[in-house]
Amino acid sequence: SLHILNRANMPTSNEYGTIDYVPPVGPLEIRWRLMKKPKQVEWIPDGGDLKWSWANGILSATVPSVGIHGVVVVH
């Protein structure tokens, strides 16, 4: 039997169905081990600085929402 996971929160067909909407997820907590404290942490493509902290060589940041993709840029 075929089981389909519907993450679109709307009706979809079991056969030949397509999903034209991917619901965003978040917020997401990320952690990276870094050699030194960053000067800035950005979220691309939405732009703007992320809420972040750095302690004991670990960068902790919160990405508010991810649609399809995004990039965390650490300066």
N, C-alpha and C positions, 0 to 999 in steps of 0.2 A: 504494500500500500504506500501511497505517496503522501507525505506530510509536508505542509508548507507553513513556514513561520511568517506571519503577517505583522511586520513592524510599521506599516504605513498607517495604522489606526483607521482604516477605511476598507470597505469590501473590495476584495480582489478575486479574480478568477483562478480556479485550480489548474486550468489548462490554458496555455498560451497567454497567461496574464503578465502584465508589466506593471511595475510600480514607478510612477512618475514623481513621487514625493518621498523624500527620506526625512523623517522627523529628526530634529536636532536632539542631541543628548548633552547633559551637563547639569551642573558644573562638574568638572573633572579636576582632581588633585594630581599634580605631577611632582616627582622628586628626582633630582639629578645630583650625583656626586661631582663636585667641581673643585679645581685646585685653588681658585680664588673667588672672592665675592664679585658677582656681576655688577655692572654699573646700571644696566637697564634690561628689562625683560619685556618683550612685545609679543602680541598675538596678531598674526597676519592670516587672512586678508582683512579682518574686521578693523584692524588698526588699534592703536592705543596701547598703553602700558598695562601689564597684568598686575594683579595683587600678588606680591611675592615676599619671601623672607629667605635669609641665608644664615645658617648656624652649623657649626662643626663640619664645614665642608659640604653641606647639603643645601641645594636650592630647592625650596618648596614654592610652588606656584599654583594658582587656581585659574583654569580656563573656564570662563563662564558658560560657553555653549559651543558645540561643534556641529556644523551641518554635515557637509560631505567631507571636507578636509580643512586643515589649517596648519600653520607652522608657528612654533614658539621660537623666537629669535632672542638669543642671549648675547648681550654686548659686554 
